[in-house]
Amino acid sequence: MKIKLSETLSLPLDAATQTFAFIGRKGSGKSYGSGKLVELLIDAGIQVAILDTVGNWYGLRLAADGKSKGIDIPIIGGLRGDIPLEPTGGTLVADILIDSGRSLVIDASQFTKVDRQRFATAFGAQLWKRKKAEHNPTPVMLVLEESQLIIPEAVRGDSASMVGIYEEIIRLGRNYGIGVTMITQRPQSVNKEVLNQTECLMAFQVNGAHERKAIREWIVHQGMDVKLIEELPSLKPGECYVWSPQWLDVLQKIKISKKRTFDSTSTPKAGGTFRGKALKEIDLAEVKEKMKATIERAKAEDPRELKKRIAELEKLVANGKPAAPQKVKEVNVLSEAFFKRAEKNLVAMVNEAERHGNAMALFWENQDSVAKALLAALQSVKNGRAVEAPNSPAQRLRSVIPNAVAPVVKRDKANGPIGIGRMERAILQVLAQRNGRAQTTKSQLGILSGYSSTSGSFSNALSRLRTAGMISGSSEIIGITGEGLGAIGPVDPMPTGEALQQYWFSKVGRMEQQILTTLLEGHPGVFRKEELGTATGYSWNSGSFSNALSKLRTLQLIEGYQDIKAADVFFEN
């Protein structure tokens, strides 16, 4: 079966798992062309997920006349969605996509930048996790509208996790049945490491010098010497050059065939077959309720929300005022989260008791008072009374369980926290040092603690620390809790200025040190990768040089991929 994109170009069905880039100025036909590709994939039985950051993909639901019925595809979010989309719903939507097998339009156009990043990160992480777990992956094409918003060239701390996830999907997704279509009018703003993974470039009318430069760099990266870049400004709407040096082995000018659905952008293995997936109906009412629940769950699990509510309740108690009736529901939500934390600490105590047999008797001696105190506290909550909850989880447990056993973590002046191994101690020291100054990713934590972040033992150490309530955060961004700070004791904070440079020099190898020295001396200027290689005396296109740059990016010590500079953190007070 072939996918007929134009009268002169048909694509093999394995287009479903390839990587496309549709590039062109506004009105050039790039969205129209990508829309035609999506139509053809859906008609061929391929699942498509559109992450719409603009709000134009509702047109798939309408025929070309804008009135008749088009493709039967649910829309989640946006101004025309079947149900609202919440920033906390990324994991939920990814699960719906995988479980239903249905194509979806996911309209994130109404989100702020922060909410869009939050949603896209969770969605991408869960999609990647679920697809990698499939024994017989079915194909899904992921469409990223205005892809520079999801995979930007400038990777800051707040977007690093998002870019990292989508970079991995684009680089390795084909192995798990994921294809990606990137759409942008600003290719120079799309992450170069990601853009260079493109298998098929669809270049529409492009006028700007920066845009043409980005396309030229892609062509050079592919090992091609094509002198047609200057023709791009003269292309008519709907016309484009198709470049696919490896997959299709083609360089061809085409005109996109007519779509059968509404053009909403105009308004304010080759020859192989894919195993299909049984489609399930989506209960939109149920999804709507689950979407609301993500907000309550996020609030209940957010330490900032808990701290805020605890402060409010303590103020009421201090003033001798009972909680107002309208606050009872909030008290219950707070207390539910509190008891989950208490349960977590009890589990941790049992684990510690099993590791230290002499403590087991102590735990069981107190089990009656533990159970009775918890039930009494729970009854107070049901009656609308707030439960006092001090800052430390161990203190919280003792505040409602007067005769409870000792806290999970005991300290020993000579050896540090009892029950914490060398790896856990190294992890906590790194997090304590960076606390409040910088976010820490799992990869960074591995480098700084001296352990492999991809090893099973490292993941197990993180799991033990989470169970003990000493670290918090997602699987990618990790922070230390008050319990963790109390366990590790005083740690010198991250240095600043010249001392910070020396600190990082002690953490990286000779090549990384030379690269950093060159960039710091040249700050605030930027270096092309080739220039940086020449300045440092290393081969810029070698694997070791690329690995050194990758390590420095992971540590957030440098910024950029083609235009590289030292991170601003070195120049902060």
N, C-alpha and C positions, 0 to 999 in steps of 0.2 A: 504493500500500500504506500502511496506517495501523498505528500502534503503539497498541494499546488498553491504556492505563494504568489506566483505571477504567471502570465502566459508563457514565459520563457524559463521559469525556474520552479522545479518541484523538489521538495526535501524528503529524504527517507524518514521513516517513522521514528527512528532513533533520535530525531530532533527533540523528542520529549525529554531526553536526559543530557542535552548539550547546553552550552552556555552561549547566549546571544547578547549582543549589545546594540541597541537601537539608538543612534546618535543623530541629532539634528536640531536646528533652531525651532522656535515655536512656529507652528503652522507648516512645517516642512513635510509632515506626514509620518513622523516616527511613531506617534501613538496610534495612528490609523494602521500603520504596518504591523505593529505589535498586536493590535486588536485583531487583525486578520489572522495572524499566527495563532492566537488564542482560540478563535473560532474554529480553525482547522483542527487543532489539537483536541478540543472538546468533541467535535464531530467524529473524530477518530477514536473516541472513547478514552482519551487521556485526561486524567484529573489535573486541574489547574487551580492554583491559589494565587490571587492577586492582592498584594499588599499595596493598597491605593492611598498614596499620601496627598493626592490632589482632589479626589472626589468625582472623577469623570467616568469611572468604569461601570456605573449603573446602566450605561448605554447597551450593555450586553443583554439586558432584560427586554429590550425593545427591538422591533424589526427596523430596517433601514428607514422606513417612513416615519419613525418616531411615535407611532400609535399602536401598531399591531404587536403581538407577543413575539419576543425574541427567544433567547436561551433561558431555560429554567435554571437559574442559578441564585442561591440565597445571597443576600447582602447583609453583612453585619457591620453596623456603625454608620457614621456619616449622616448627612441630611436626608437621605432616601433609604436608609437601612430598614430591614425587617425588624431588627431589634437593636437596642443601643450597644455600643462597644465601650467597655471600661478599660482604663490604663492597666488595671490589675488583671485583666482577662487573657493575657498572652498564652499562658499554659493551657487554659480551658479551650481557647480557639484552636490551638494546635491539636489537642486531643480530639476535638470535633472533626477537624479536617481528616485525621488519620482514621478515626473510628467509623465515620460515615462513608468515606470514599467519594464524597461529593465535591465538586468544584465550588469554590467560594470566592466572593469579593469581600475583602476585609478593608473597610474604609476607615483609615486613621487620619483623615484630612482635618478633623476638628480638634485634634490633640495639640497641646503645646509641645515644644521641643523636648522637654523633660518627660512628659507623658508618652510621647512617641517613642523615645529611647527605651523607656521602661517596658512598654508593650512589646516593641520589636525584639528586644533582648530576650524576654521570656518566651515569646512565640518561637523565635529562631532556635533557642536552646532546646525547647521541648520537641519541636519538629525534628531536629537533628537526632535527639535521643531516641525518639520513637522509630524513625526510619532506620537507624542503625540496628535496632532490635528486631526488625522484620527478617524472618527466615527466607521469604521469597518476596523481595521488595517489588511493589508495583510502582510505575512511574508517576511522578507529579512534577509539573512545571511551576516553579515559583517565580512570579512576575513582580519586580520591584519598580514601581513607578517613581520617577524622580529619585533614582537610586543613590544620588549623592547625599540624600538625607539619611540613608541607612548605612551606607559604606563610604563615608567622607574621606577625602585625602588627609585632612588635618585630624589626626586621632588624638583627642584629649582624654584626660582621666575619666570623664563622665561618659565617654562613648567607646572606650577601649574594649569593654566586654562585648558590646553590640557588634563592632567591626570584626572582632576576633571570631565570633560565632559565624557570621555570614561569610567571612573569608574562608573558613574551614568548609562550610557548606559548598561554596563555589569551587573550591579547589578539589574536594574529595566526594562531593555529593553524587556524582555520576555512578560511583560504585554502589550506592544505596538507592538508586532510582530517582534522584533529584536533579532536575534541570533548572537552570536559572535564566531569566530574561531581564536584563538591566535596561532601563529607559532613562535617557538624560539629555538635556540640552546643554549641559556643562560638563563634558568629559574630563576637563582639567580638574574638576572638583571631586571626581570619583577616585577612590583609593587605587593607586597605580598597581599595587600588588594584586588586587582583585581584577581590575580591568584587563590586565595582561593574561588572565586565565580565559579570556573570551575565545571561543572556538569559531564564532561566526559574527563578523562585524557588519552591521547594516548602517552605512553612512549616508544620511540624507543631506539636504541643503544645509551647509554650514558656512557662515560668513566670518565669524570672529577669528582673529589670529591665534588666540589661546586655544580655541576649540580645534582648529586645524593642526596646531602643534601637538595636541594630545593624541589625535588620530595618527599623525605621522610617527610619533613615538611608538604607538602600538604596532604599526607596520614594520618599523625597524626591529622591534622586539621579536616579531615573528620571522625575522630573517628575510624580509621582502624589500625590494627596491622599486617602489611604485611612485611614478611621478604624476599621479592624477589628483593629488590633493588640491591643486589650484583650480580644478574643475568643479569642486564641490559647491562653491557659491552660485554656480549657474544652473544647478539641478532644479527641475520644476517640482512642485509639491507632489508627493507620492512616488517620485523617482529616487533611487538610491543605488549605491555601489555595494555589492555583496562581496566581502573578502572572507574566504575560508581556506587558508593555505594547507591545513592538515586534514580536517574532517571532509570537506567537499572538494578540496583542491580546485577552487574556482575564484576568479576575479571577474565579476560580471555586473553590468548595469541593467537594472530591471525597473519595471513599474508595478507597484503593488496592485493586485487584483481587487475588485470591488468587494466590500464587506456586505454581509447579509444583515448585520445588526446596526443599530443607530450610532452615528458618529457624534458622540456626546462632546468630543473635544472641540467641535466647531461652534458650540454654544457656550452666554454667561452661564543499533547495529543495522547498517543500511539494508533496507528491504525486510528487516526482521519484524516480528510480531511481539506484542506485549500481552502478558496474562492479565486479564481484566480483574476488577474487584467488585464484589457484590455491593451495590449502593444501598444505603439505609436512609430512611426519611429522618429529617432533623426536626425534633420537637422544639419549635422556636420558643414556645411559652416556657418550657423547662430550661432552655438555655438562658432565657432572660432572667429567670430566678437565680440560676447558678452565677450569672454575671454579677448580679447584685451581691450575692454572697461573697464574691471575691473581695469586695470592698470591705465588708465587715470583718472578714478573716484577716485582711491586710492590716486593718486598724488594730485588731485584737493582738496581732503578733508584732506590731511595730513598737519597739521600746520607747520611742519618743511619745507616742500616743499614751502608752501606759504611764510613763513618767508624768505626763501632763494631767491625766485623770487622777493619779495618786496624789499629786500636789493639791488638786481641787478638793478631793475628799478629806485630806489631812487638814486643810483649812477649815472645812465645815466642822470637823471634829474639834479642832482647837477653839472654835467660836461657840462650841456647845450646841450647834444646830444639827438636827437630823437631816439626812439626805432628802431633798425634795422629791415628791412622788415621780415627777418626770425624769428624775435621774436614776430611778431604780433599774431601768433597763440597761443603762450604761454601767451601773455598778455590777450587774450580772455579767455583762460582757467582759468587764475588767476582771472580775473574779474568776470567770471561766478560764481566761488566759493565765491567771495566777495559779489556779489549781493544776492546770496543765504543766506549768513550770514546777510546781511542787511535786507532781507525780514524776516528772523527769528527774528531779533531784533524788527522789526515793529510789528510783531505778539505779541511778548512779551509786547511791549508797550500798545497794545490794551488790552491785558489781565490785565495789571496793571491798565489801565484806568477804566476798568469795575469794578475792585476791589476797586478803589478809585475814586468815582464819580466826585469829584471836579477836577480831572485831565483830564476827558473826553473832556471837552470843549477845553483845551489846545491842545490836539491832533488834534481835528477837525479844530481848527483855523489854523493849519499849514499844513493841508492836501494838499492844492494846491502847496505850495512851496516844500513839500516832493516829490510829483509826478513829478513836473517840474524838480527838481534837479536830480532825478534818471534818467529821460529820457535824460537829457543833458549829464549826465555821461556815460550812455549807448551808446549814439551817439559818444562820444569821443572814446570809446573802439572800436566801429565798424570802426572808421577812423584810427585805429592803434595806438592811443595814450594811454599811461598808465594812470591809475587813481591812484593818491596818496592814500595810505592806511596805516595810522599809526597803532601802535600796538594794542591798545584797540578797540574792536568792536564798543563801543560807540563813540570813536574818529573817527573811520572809517566812521561811519554814518554821523557825523557832518562835516567831511571833504568834502563830496560830497553833503550834504544837509545843507547849511549854516543856514537856519532858522528852522531847525528841533527842535522837542521837546527835553526836557532834557533826559539824559540817563535813561535806564530802572531802574537802581538801584540808589536810593538816600541814603545818610547816615545820621544817627542821632547819635550824640555822646553818648547819654544815652542808646539807645536801639539797636544800630547796624543798619543793612540794613533794610530799610522800605520795607514791602511787603514780607519779608522772615520770615517764622515761626521758632519756636524753633527747630524743627527737621532739617530743611534746614541749620540753623545756626550751629547745632552740626556737621552735615555732612561736611560743609565747613571748620570748625575748624580742624577736623581730617585730611582732605585732605591737608590743608595748612601746618599743622605741619609735615606731611610725604612728602611733595612736594620735589622732587629731591633726596630723600634718599631711598625710597622704593615704589614699586608698591602696590596698594591697591585694593583688590578684594571686591566684594559686601558683602560677608560674613564677611570679616574683618571690613569693614566700619560699618556694623550693630553692631558688638561686641564693637567696639571702641567708637561709637557714643551713645551706650546705647539703641538702638532700634532693633527690629526684622527685619532682612534683607528680610525675606520671607513675610512680611505683605504688604497688598495693599497700606497702607498709606506711607510706606517707598519707595515703587516703585513710587508712585505719587510724593513724594518729589524729588526723583532723576529726574523724568520727568520734573518737574517745573524748576529745576536747569539747566537741559540740554537746555530747551526752552529759558532760560535767558542767555545761553552761558557761564555759570559759571563752568560747569564741562564738561569733554570730555572723550572719550574712549569707549570701548565696554561695553556690558551688564555685563561683568565679571571684567575687569580691568578698574578702574575709576581714573581719574586725575582731578586736578583743573586747570582752565584757568586763564589768566591774569585778566579777568573780575571778576572771583571768588575771586582771591587774593585781588583785589581792594575793593570788596564788604565786605569781612570779616575783613579787616584791619590787623595790625601787630599780628602775632602769634608766640610764641616761637617755635623754631625748635625742632626736636626729640633730646633728650639728648644722651649722649654716655657713655661708660664705666659703672661704678657702678650705676650712675644715671639712665641709661637705664634699668638696672635690677629692680630698685625700681619703675620706671615708669610702667613696665609691671606687677609687683606684685600688683600694685593698680588697674589693669584692670582685673585680673583673680581671681578665687576662691582659697580656702585653698588647695584643692588637687592639682590644677595646680601649685600653689606656691611651694608646697613640691616637685613635680616632677621637676620643673625648678631648684630649689635649688640643688637637687641631681645631675642633669645633669651638672650644671655649676661647681659644685665642682669636678666632675669627668672629666671635659673637658681636653684634646681632646678625651678621651676614650668614648666608646660606651657601652650601656647597652642593654641586651636582655629584652624583655617586662617582663618576669618572674623575672629577677634580679631587674628591676626597681620597680616592685611591692614590693618585699621583702625589698629593700632599703628605700622605702618611707613608708612602713607599711600599704599599701593598697592591696586588693585582685586584682592581675593582670588580672584575667579573668572576672572581674565584669563589668557590663554595665557602671557604673559610671566612672570606671578607663579608659575604652575605650573612653568614651565621653570626658574626660579630655584631653587625648592624641589627640583626633580629634580636639578639640578646639585649642590646642597649635600648631598643624600642620596648621590649618586654618590661624592662626596668624603668621605663618612662624617662630615660636620661637624654634621649634625642627625639626630634620630631621630624616628620616628613619621610618620603620614600625616594622621590627623584630630587627634590630640593631639601637638603638635610641641614638641620641646625641643632645647637645644644638646647636642651629644655630650659625653660625660664626658671625652674626651681633652683638652679645654681646661682641665680642673681636676686633671689628674694632675701629679705632681712629675716 
